Amino acid sequence: MTGRLMLLDTASLYFRAYFGVPDSVRAPDGTPVNAVRGLLDFIDRLVRDHRPGHLVACMDADWRPHWRVELIPSYKAHRVAEEQTAAPDVEEVPDTLSPQVPVIEAVLDALGIARVGVPGYEADDVIGTYTARATGPVDIVTGDRDLYQLVDDARGVRVLYPIKGVGSLQLTDEAVLREKYGVDGRGYADLALLRGDPSDGLPGVAGIGEKTAAKLLAEFGDLDGILAAVDDPGAKLTPSQRKRLTEARPYLAVAPKVVRVADDVPLPEVGTALPRAPRDPEALAALTARWGLGGSLERLLATLAS
């Protein structure tokens, strides 16, 4: 693999497209395609601005893996629309977005943009594994701060975090993380699990907010160092902090496995090189006519060809 690798947190981006592009953007039959066209516009802008040599649309084959739920049952529980026993739980998704996801997948496949999801894992884990295996620079495009944990200046790994659309991106490196959170990429996962995250159903440690978590990490280095300090009567912890961290030990014993992205996912063998021309022009033409992809697809095709 030569050149920059760009990894898309695809669901994060098509959710943003869905809410950022008016639902008046519709197919010829009146079906909303705002997420489809918005995502194509996102990819076009990302390729034009950052010129990756490789691009992978990483997918949630399982947005709430059972192995994470077993450790922390509240993990993403508030987003479950329907529980399943033999398949991933059904996520609560807007009614007019769900039908657009298969269209997005079909368009990416026809274009020849690598689309990778692995059963039992989230897109974050796919991204974590590609990042761990990369031998060159990596751009991770996501609206999910959880992936800040992968930022690594030494390896050229940064997160492109959309502020508004993808025309305004926060290029997140270690300097940005230290300025905003007081930690580097390796420390961000520990910060997140201490602080908690209501959007993911992670309780965190009661009474330990973001600033306190950052101070503890600055003082003791990492989660293991903090827990060692709890057992050390001479460590500089307030009685309240020591009490709360002691009470949270069962949570802190399992939270790292839940919060830290996997880096050993069994990835399929797929070509990741950025395509110059569609893999399946006939299928793409049919999708364009059926869904009225118009200028969004034309612009992306022109960018890929250039």
Buried (B, 14 or more C-beta within 10 A) or exposed (E): EEEBBBBBBBBBBBBBBBEBBEBEBBBEEEBBBBBBBBBBBBBBBBBBEBEBBBBBBBBBBBBBBEEBBEBBEEBBBEBBEEEEEEEBBBBEBEEBBBBBBEBBBBBBBBBBBBBBBBEBBBBBBBBBBBBBBBEBBBBBBBBBBBBBBBBBEEBBBBBBBBEEBBEEBEEBBBEBBEEBBBBBBBBBBBBBBBBBBEEBBBBBBEBBEBEBBBEBBEEBBBBEBBBEBBEEEEBEBEEEBBBBBEEBEEBBEBBBEBBBBBBEBEBEEEEBBBBEEBBBEEBBEEBBEBBBBEEBBEBBBEBBEE
